[in-house]
Amino acid sequence: METSALIDSLHPLEIKVLMAFGSRPAGTVLETEPLAVAAELEPSQLSMAIEWLLAKSLLIVHTETVAPIVSLTKVGEQYVSGASPIERVFSAAREVASTGKRLTIPDLQAQDGLDPSDVSKAVGRLKKEGVLLIVQGGCIESTGRPSPTVEAIRILLQQVSEASRELKSFPEAHRQVIEDYAVKRGNAKEPFRVDDRVTRSFTLSPAGVEAAAYLAQEGVAEEVSQLTPELLKDGSWRNKRFRKYTISLRAPRIGTGKKHPYREFLDTVKTKLVSMGFQEMRGSLVETEFWNMDALFMPQFHPARDVHDVYFVKNPTHAAKIAEPFLSRVMQAHQDGGKTGSTGWKYAFNAERAKRLVLRSQGTAVSARTLAAAPAVPGKYFSIARCFRYDQVDATHATDFFQVEGIVLGEDIHFRTLLGLLNLFAREVAQAKEVKFLPAYFPFTEPSVEMHVRHPRLGWMELGGAGLFRAEVTLPLGVTVPVIAWGLGLDRMAMVALGIHDIRELFTDNLDLIRTTRGIF
Amino acid sequence: MPTISIFKDDLESLLALGSLAKQPVSIQQLEDWLMLVKGELKGHNQETGELRIELQDSNRPDLWCCEGIARQIRIKQQGKLKPYPFFSKKVKKGQSLIVAPGLEQVRPYVAACTAKGYRVTEEGLAQLIQTQEKLADIFGHKRKTVSIGIYQLSKIQFPVTYELVKPDQAKFTPLGMETVMTLAEILMVHPKGLEHGHILAGQSRLPILRDAKNQPLSFPPIINSREVGEVHVGDDELFVEVTGTDQLMVVLTLNIFAANLSDRGATIEPVEVQYPKATPLGKRVVTPQDLENSKTVQLKTIEQALGQELGVKVVKQALEVYGYEVSAGKGTVKAKLPPYRQDLMHAMDIVEDVAISRGYSEFAPVMPAQFTVGGLSRSEQTSDRARELMVGLGFQEIISNIMGSPESYRDQMRLADTEWGRMVEVDNAMTLTFSCLRQWMLPSLLRVEAASNRAFYPHRLFEAGDVAIPDATHELGSRTETILGVVIAHAAAHFSEIHSCLDVLFYYLGKDYSLEPVQHPSFLEGRAGRIVVAGKSIGVIGEVHPEVLERWQITVPVVSFDVNLSQLAALA
């Protein structure tokens, strides 16, 4: 790397360390502490900078020494402000000597804050030094002689509490006391700790020398990480260096505002339909059997009206009434055809049953309502309606789902314009060029058609069903022109567009999945 | 609608009746032909030759069998239906079925015939049983309206009687059992009795068919006698009967069986049914019987509906090759259904058959020429606008099921026994998980929140969609309205954060609003408000109550608002 490029890649902390060496004679060796002072860095900053520079081979370790260092433990710190157990035993013995009271080991062990084992250890040591005597009855007596151990501990606690020191800096006698009173395995309750401390000294590598020389010669603009309004205001950005980023790193994730992928799909369909001249219809989630089925000429004994196919509302169970003249006319159409030119289904229509409230099971219910509400002629309508089916929920069956349905009314509506309209759907909604029309059956249309298209990616698939509404549907609702009823089955297309295989995932609760699905249609 | 299983070889044999020679049929050819019967090939086992075919038309039970499918295709090949002779045949003396009084209240109608000269093959027997099951189950509403029995004719002596007996008065060994049982025992023990016994619930006397020797044939619609009513491969004389509650359906079903057995080579002999009183078809009814279903239609009607000039000749020919008997007048055609069909209600039914017979591909699609203006409903426009604004505010849209559980929509929201907890519930829920409609939006969003604690924060979610709000004054007992629900969830989510979003939303929706403190159990007291526009409360905003979060097992604070967009749009 060119030296200038190398310098550009350096962190300000690294530059401080290099310059600390650069201002000293070549070959200078510095230990950590003097280096921290020279570079004006906190120990934590310095250690980061040293590690980085070592990794870049600009700095090398000159020597590495290991020395025992003496420091205080928590227990030791307590002794500094109070007194060590041995000192307390020593003082207690002196005190009874002047008052003439009796003092036994158990007496000492009962004193506040004195551990029995500490007392035993202290008495033993003092006895050995000839400071104490154990006389008849287990009483302790002072001999009046001073204790070197007590003296040494008092001095050492004071010295070490000021700063940790190397063990070898203490006189031999004190070293012995430290070793006797340092924490060891099995005895954590001692005032002193002796640890090995690694001390390293550093010097510049040849590359480091070069970099330091470059820095000394060229100087370095102050590096900043962020352009600020202040830098812009006073123009001082000109004297700054902007730290370079590693731009190949992954960007941090952020949340975004976005439509649901399935909604994007449905919105595309919605936009297509509006652009083809369709007006949107809305309906109710709860419907009467009348609008959901009777008005669509589905006989009341039709298998799809079974309790196992439709959800019935618990309360209220029935609508108060069904609007006339629709109820009478539809009833007539079912029974004997009425004025529709039909023979009807020839059964006794149950007007009470017509009022039974159900969850809308087909989008066609919305079309039936529109037919009864004086629709425009010519007119085109669509709805994207949530419908409910009594099905075991699994990968292909959802309890509620969207149906895209609608109607087209007009004087020029007949079988061939029905096929023409389906062709248009095939082209516009599924981008399919090839279409197949198959005879189909729906209770409310005659003739009925099923449309299969060759989807650019999916191959042949059923896109929807359609037909001309039966006169038994249109005439009772007051519509005298022919009407196309159509429905598109878009779930499979949607699932492929969204890359999912389970219909339940269309309404998933998995936020990660929703956020990451692109939903290109 | 039924999916049936047939065999390709059997189909090819049935296609080869009359002057036609038996030929192998390609799958491609078959799929084209299936358009004539609204059938879809669902599966094909090349080894066994089994074909699984779904038949769509619930009004054409004659097509739910191999014989019917073959017949419809065959007529097209032959150009015309060869009339079945037995519809005009005299009844053999004594070949009668006597109906006793009292059955009007139980299961009034019966039809029957005999079939001789067709030796039942294994395949033929399987088809016979399948047709019997599909017709009784789907066309006959699980045997309620129509059920069918087939017997060994050789064991039966005419006249047969159809009468009522007390449940313990008659006994026989039913199919599938080893011992003699009374009708009462059959209802209590036999699997078919348990399955279909409800059809006869409340009857003190039960229907039974017996022959001249007083030998029980069956206990309709439950089970046949094992002695007489079990058909075996090799039998060549059969007795077929149909009982039910709708006379036309009963006769039609028998007509279908007669035609099917005739196609397989049997000679059909009619039976005279003697009722104690007059029925819609008379007091003495010979079955099978052509019900003479016909209609005269203007050529103009057909041509207008199909959008194409065809002429009388073309229409006549199209209907004839589809099985109709047609007489053409000047600008009219009189079309009579074949006796195995009864689905002619309206002129349009004939129109569709013309189209199917000619083939849908014979009709060139044309575009409707009339101009219409497209557009969205007011409600959709409002929710589109709201969605756009929420996306701009950095929110992710959610779409949820509308159907859910009272637990999540009400109980976990601390709304039990409150006005906010009222919902539209269903009577026949399959599981509690899906047993009511949501009445507001927040639970739908908490559902996502509860499942997404591993998705990086903050979570800013919204859903705009329909809810059902119970309303006794509404004709349907509830109103369907569009609600916008919004939540923010992260470690420091706060009322003012969601309040700012609400503020921006209403500014751009062009509505002034105010917040009024509300005690809503789903929110922390003192940190919730009604959203009031033009004096009307149209929503709620607040910090979600920690107990609600606990019940959902959500471990970050959530703030939220719900706005009724339908009501908002309706306000000036």
Interface residues (C-beta under 8 A of the other chain):
Chain A: R253 G255 T256 G257 K258 K259 H260 Y262 R263 K270 L273 V274 S275 M276 G277 F278 Q279 E280 M281 R282 G283 S284 L285 V286 E287 T288 F301 H302 P303 V307 Y311 F312 V313 K314 N315 P316 T317 A319 A320 K321 G337 T340 G341 S342 T343 G344 W345 K346 L357 L359 A376 P378 G379 K380 R386 F388 Y390 Q392 V393 A398 T399 D400 V408 G410 E411 D412 I413 H414 F415 R416 T417 L419 G420 L421 L422 N423 L424 F437 L438 P439 A440 Y441 P443 E446 P447 S448 V449 L468 R470 A471 E472 P482 L506 F507 D509 N510 L511 D512 I514 R515
Chain B: M1 M35 L36 K38 E40 Q56 D57 S58 N59 I138 H141 T145 L248 Q304 A305 L306 G307 Q308 L344 M345 H346 A347 M348 D349 V351 E352 A355 I356 Y360 S361 F363 A364 P365 V366 M367 P368 A369 Q370 F371 T372 V373 G374 G375 L376 S377 S379 E380 R387 M390 V391 G392 L393 G394 F395 Q396 E397 I398 I399 S400 N401 I402 M403 V424 E425 V426 D427 N428 A429 M430 F434 L437 R447 V448 E449 A450 A451 S452 R454 A455 F456 Y457 P458 H459 R460 L461 G465 D466 A468 A472 E475 L476 G477 S478 R479 T480
